[in-house]
Amino acid sequence: MTKPARPVRARTRAAQPKEPSEAGRRLGDLAYRRILEGLFDRRISAGSFISQNELMQLLDLPIQPLRDALRILETEGILKIHARSGIEFLKADLELARSTYQFRSIIERSAARAYAETAEKAEIERLIADHQALLERLEASSVDDVTEDMEALEQRFHGSIIAALRNPMIETTARRLKNYVAVIRLDLTWTAPRMIRTIREHLDVLNACLARDPAAAEAALAHHFQAALQRILGMV
């Protein structure tokens, strides 16, 4: 007598996490930007604890995109998620400032050499002209009238130098470092002397690049970061 054949059980695959839809990714990017904007415009206090529900209401965000953005920002060191206490936002301190500017200097010193060797002359000349024009405006305008332009020019200066390395991994790291710098500067304000020193330090780098002198460009960039850190720490 033959045994009845056992029924063949279908093999079940382990459940795979669903890829977020395009709309979900857009909402996640929006949540990411809104959280950072809330921190940088001081609606969210640096070092504060805040619940997910409070963040949802404050930033007008759905829960899932908010959670996705919070996880990314936690990996980037901008906040820490506590299961019971809520979300703790980064508070700048001496160690964060030193570590951030040391890391920026390591990256951008080599980038300054590359920029001096490869950047188009016309691009360098435009940056020099825009720095000189802002310097002239500082003498004729109030600090408040040029603060936004100063921020934009600083981002353009450092962004152009980093782009000379043509390395997407470094550009991603630089964007994260930019967030740390923004946190560090939350308690600082642009003053005319600080702007003037920053512009002149940028010009030292750019003039070395225009002269196609990589060593001088690297030295000027290293000096700029050292001086910027000293200004942040209140040493000058």
Wavefront OBJ file of the C-alpha trace (Angstrom):
o trace
v 0.000 0.000 0.000
v 1.523 3.259 -1.067
v 1.581 6.219 1.262
v -0.391 9.231 0.136
v 1.837 11.952 -1.224
v 2.452 14.809 1.156
v 1.016 18.107 0.021
v 3.739 20.369 -1.261
v 3.936 23.520 0.804
v 4.650 26.674 -1.052
v 7.836 28.344 0.083
v 7.177 31.703 1.523
v 9.592 34.539 0.926
v 10.607 36.783 3.721
v 8.679 39.984 3.560
v 10.744 42.639 1.839
v 10.523 46.250 2.929
v 8.660 48.302 0.405
v 10.575 50.885 -1.512
v 9.168 54.331 -0.831
v 7.183 55.749 -3.698
v 8.300 58.859 -5.558
v 5.684 60.868 -3.661
v 6.926 59.365 -0.387
v 10.511 60.346 -1.197
v 9.434 63.895 -2.017
v 7.577 64.160 1.290
v 10.612 62.761 3.096
v 12.856 65.371 1.449
v 10.356 68.091 2.373
v 10.288 66.895 5.986
v 14.100 66.833 6.072
v 14.296 70.435 4.842
v 11.558 71.664 7.158
v 13.180 70.167 10.237
v 16.493 71.836 9.389
v 14.740 75.137 8.609
v 12.928 74.934 11.945
v 16.256 74.453 13.715
v 18.107 77.158 11.813
v 15.355 79.787 12.150
v 15.146 78.958 15.875
v 11.564 77.669 15.949
v 13.240 74.546 17.328
v 15.775 75.355 20.025
v 19.213 73.749 19.751
v 19.656 71.205 22.552
v 15.906 70.940 23.173
v 13.735 67.837 23.581
v 10.587 67.763 21.484
v 8.051 65.030 20.748
v 7.089 63.754 17.299
v 3.568 65.112 17.789
v 4.922 68.576 18.617
v 7.127 68.481 15.524
v 4.194 67.392 13.355
v 2.161 70.382 14.521
v 5.024 72.859 14.432
v 6.184 71.927 10.923
v 2.834 70.763 9.472
v 4.156 67.345 8.433
v 2.590 63.853 8.205
v 3.981 61.290 10.642
v 5.676 58.872 8.195
v 7.730 61.427 6.240
v 8.632 63.025 9.567
v 9.903 59.701 10.924
v 11.872 59.026 7.727
v 13.537 62.436 7.936
v 14.285 62.060 11.647
v 16.082 58.759 11.018
v 18.278 60.371 8.361
v 19.054 63.376 10.561
v 19.948 61.037 13.420
v 22.522 59.259 11.228
v 23.895 62.700 10.298
v 24.291 63.641 13.966
v 21.832 66.553 13.969
v 19.537 64.928 16.520
v 19.069 61.844 18.671
v 15.816 59.907 18.925
v 14.951 58.780 22.470
v 12.211 56.164 22.707
v 10.501 57.780 25.707
v 11.837 61.325 25.937
v 11.330 62.470 22.345
v 13.841 63.989 19.949
v 16.946 65.696 21.275
v 18.452 68.294 18.934
v 22.158 68.931 18.684
v 23.607 71.730 20.788
v 26.891 73.243 19.619
v 29.834 73.100 21.977
v 33.590 73.614 21.845
v 34.307 70.054 20.719
v 31.765 70.189 17.879
v 33.258 73.452 16.607
v 36.810 72.148 16.705
v 35.940 68.808 15.102
v 33.840 70.405 12.351
v 36.440 72.989 11.353
v 39.256 70.443 11.514
v 37.325 68.146 9.164
v 36.448 71.016 6.821
v 40.091 72.062 6.702
v 41.243 68.535 5.816
v 38.789 68.351 2.921
v 39.098 71.859 1.564
v 42.851 72.219 1.735
v 43.238 69.563 -0.944
v 40.245 71.053 -2.764
v 41.937 74.481 -2.819
v 44.955 72.945 -4.534
v 42.705 71.310 -7.133
v 40.781 74.542 -7.646
v 44.025 76.489 -8.194
v 45.084 73.980 -10.825
v 41.820 73.376 -12.690
v 39.296 76.195 -12.177
v 38.573 78.398 -15.168
v 40.166 81.805 -14.935
v 36.850 83.539 -15.667
v 35.158 81.739 -12.764
v 37.900 82.770 -10.319
v 37.743 86.348 -11.577
v 33.955 86.465 -11.081
v 34.311 85.273 -7.505
v 37.012 87.858 -6.838
v 34.881 90.639 -8.346
v 31.841 89.619 -6.285
v 33.883 89.573 -3.075
v 35.330 93.008 -3.842
v 31.862 94.394 -4.648
v 30.500 93.114 -1.330
v 33.464 94.664 0.476
v 32.587 98.022 -1.093
v 28.913 97.628 -0.117
v 29.917 97.002 3.487
v 31.472 100.455 3.607
v 28.281 102.100 2.317
v 25.516 99.935 3.829
v 24.460 98.535 7.167
v 25.370 94.980 8.096
v 21.722 93.910 7.863
v 21.588 94.938 4.206
v 24.376 92.567 3.184
v 24.024 89.594 5.559
v 22.036 87.431 3.124
v 24.456 88.176 0.295
v 27.387 87.395 2.582
v 25.900 83.993 3.447
v 25.231 83.230 -0.229
v 28.735 84.284 -1.287
v 30.348 82.174 1.423
v 28.374 79.107 0.300
v 29.330 79.758 -3.310
v 33.013 80.190 -2.425
v 33.308 76.949 -0.471
v 31.005 75.056 -2.843
v 33.114 76.009 -5.861
v 36.311 74.878 -4.168
v 34.883 71.526 -3.041
v 33.432 70.874 -6.503
v 36.980 71.000 -7.919
v 37.655 67.569 -6.381
v 34.850 66.030 -8.502
v 34.068 63.557 -5.717
v 30.377 62.918 -4.901
v 31.249 61.312 -1.549
v 33.144 64.412 -0.445
v 30.319 66.662 -1.653
v 27.828 64.649 0.426
v 30.079 64.930 3.485
v 30.499 68.656 2.895
v 26.721 69.130 2.858
v 26.479 67.413 6.238
v 29.299 69.550 7.610
v 27.406 72.612 6.385
v 24.547 71.650 8.718
v 26.975 71.406 11.636
v 28.354 74.843 10.779
v 24.817 76.268 10.744
v 24.187 74.822 14.225
v 27.490 76.234 15.498
v 26.609 79.676 14.168
v 23.114 79.814 15.664
v 24.317 81.974 18.540
v 26.563 84.125 16.360
v 25.762 87.163 14.276
v 27.576 88.667 11.345
v 29.327 91.904 12.259
v 31.052 94.264 9.836
v 34.575 93.400 11.097
v 33.836 89.680 10.879
v 32.506 90.003 7.339
v 35.499 92.093 6.253
v 37.988 89.568 7.650
v 36.135 86.665 6.045
v 36.011 88.364 2.635
v 39.707 89.252 2.759
v 40.617 85.684 3.710
v 38.529 84.391 0.795
v 40.313 86.834 -1.505
v 43.716 85.547 -0.345
v 42.664 82.053 -1.435
v 41.178 83.241 -4.720
v 44.175 85.401 -5.652
v 46.475 82.424 -5.056
v 44.207 80.334 -7.298
v 44.266 83.036 -9.971
v 48.082 82.967 -9.815
v 47.907 79.148 -10.257
v 49.790 78.640 -6.975
v 48.312 75.508 -5.302
v 50.608 75.668 -2.257
v 49.678 79.292 -1.536
v 45.989 78.524 -2.046
v 46.151 75.635 0.424
v 48.007 77.753 2.991
v 45.526 80.613 2.658
v 42.586 78.221 3.036
v 44.138 76.638 6.158
v 44.648 80.111 7.641
v 41.032 81.024 6.852
v 39.662 78.023 8.762
v 41.980 78.615 11.699
v 40.938 82.270 11.871
v 37.231 81.406 11.456
v 37.425 78.924 14.338
v 39.146 81.504 16.521
v 36.366 83.990 15.758
v 33.742 81.406 16.691
v 35.515 80.627 19.940
v 35.728 84.344 20.724
v 39.498 84.429 20.711
v 39.666 87.499 18.439
l 1 2 3 4 5 6 7 8 9 10 11 12 13 14 15 16 17 18 19 20 21 22 23 24 25 26 27 28 29 30 31 32 33 34 35 36 37 38 39 40 41 42 43 44 45 46 47 48 49 50 51 52 53 54 55 56 57 58 59 60 61 62 63 64 65 66 67 68 69 70 71 72 73 74 75 76 77 78 79 80 81 82 83 84 85 86 87 88 89 90 91 92 93 94 95 96 97 98 99 100 101 102 103 104 105 106 107 108 109 110 111 112 113 114 115 116 117 118 119 120 121 122 123 124 125 126 127 128 129 130 131 132 133 134 135 136 137 138 139 140 141 142 143 144 145 146 147 148 149 150 151 152 153 154 155 156 157 158 159 160 161 162 163 164 165 166 167 168 169 170 171 172 173 174 175 176 177 178 179 180 181 182 183 184 185 186 187 188 189 190 191 192 193 194 195 196 197 198 199 200 201 202 203 204 205 206 207 208 209 210 211 212 213 214 215 216 217 218 219 220 221 222 223 224 225 226 227 228 229 230 231 232 233 234 235 236
